[in-house]
Amino acid sequence: MLRLLSLLQTHRFWTGGELADRLEVSDRTLRRDVDRLRDLGYDVDAVRGAAGGYQLRAGGALPPLLLEDEEAVAIAVGLRAAANGGVPGFEETTLQALTKVIALMPPRLRRRMGALQTQTESLPGRGGPGLDPTVLTTLAQACRDDELLTFDYTAADGTTTARRVEPHRLVNLGRRWYLAAYDRDRQDWRSFRVDRVAGEPATTGQRFRPREIPGGDAVTYVRQGMRTIPRQHEVVVTVDRPAAEVETVVGRWADVEPLGDQRCRMVMKTDTLDWPVLVLANLDCDFAVEQPAELESLLGRLAARVSR
């Protein structure tokens, strides 16, 4: 029945023969299990005849949730991680959901989850800005449904403006969430930090035809936008290591230009010099600072302190 339900939950139309073959059961067993699902509250449509089959109807009341043991444990583990600050702002909501899931588990699974909880130590990490669950889910649904959105947005300088956008995709980068969208009033693409969306976004009911986002995808677009934000320092360092190896260390935080097989130039824009120092130490190779002079002085002071 669980395997049958997982197939039907794709909401495509399945012929009786396809389902029977997939599940390796007889047509009679298939009909019996479909009837069981209906008894549990799942609205399964049936078409009779030679080309007949089954399809799970979307919508309606939420029927009882059927999960295999491994699926239930996976959900509980994921909720526990979120309750520990995996997504700032969702801790209380996920803790309530986790309590309900564990309460519905049979004793053998509750014991497994109890062991996981008592035998695991978590190191609280530095969380990002808090998120409103309603805001995040409203944005996600508008992206999925291609529905025009309006909301008030607070910029970094504290200015609040009204926005009317065509939402494209949500992007999670590190500790922050961004909405990539086309701004109707400014007639250009923008990326919005979700934690700066003031109040609850309003859906308009207006549909739009999706546009092609610059860069080809939302992640690339948001990253490119972050690199164009004015920063206090532009760090330029020549590194005695292949460009490909340096890129694996710095990731999206810097641009790397090859200068031959064994050398490259790393350019990083940042508001603090602490991060470039950690990156250069982690590269474990010779390098030369081209700019800024403050970075060279900082490295000199740190080197002298370490030597002492």
Buried (B, 14 or more C-beta within 10 A) or exposed (E): EEBBBEBBEEEEBBBBBBBBEEBEBEEEEBBEBBEEBEEEEBBBEEEEEEEEBBBBEEEEEEBEEBBEEEEBBEBBBBBBBBBBBBBBBBBEBBBEBBEEBBEEBEEEBBEBBEEEEEEEEEEEEEBBEEBBEEBBEBBBBBBEEBBBBEBBBBEEEEEEEEBBBBBBBBBEBEEBBBBBBBBBEEEEBBBBBBBBBEEEBBBEEEEBEEEEBEBEBBBBBBBEBBBEEEBEBEBBBBBBBBBEBBBEBBEBBBEBEBEEEEBBBBBBBBEEBEBBBEBBEEBEEEBEBBEBEEBEEBBEEEEEEEEE
